[in-house]
């Protein structure tokens, strides 16, 4: 895929892009970059328009994957995107956010 298809990639300040570039370098491959995008909504649109293979988290194109409009290529274990949620203690906490935080804490500790 690296040698035969154009890619829609995040900009170079993105950790996923850094991992992708490192992999391409290790393989001595110079991928064809069709677009560099710093916005996930734009990445989704370009993937839908078949501009190239998009290096995007599956959650961003979940609807397209579910409908079959897009297909997911094989995952690479060293290319991962990590999402963080930062919260401040609130005077009137949102019970739904508390439930999510409690669930993620149990996943991390369990």
Order of alpha helices (4+ residues) and beta strands (2+ residues): beta-alpha-beta-alpha-beta-alpha-alpha
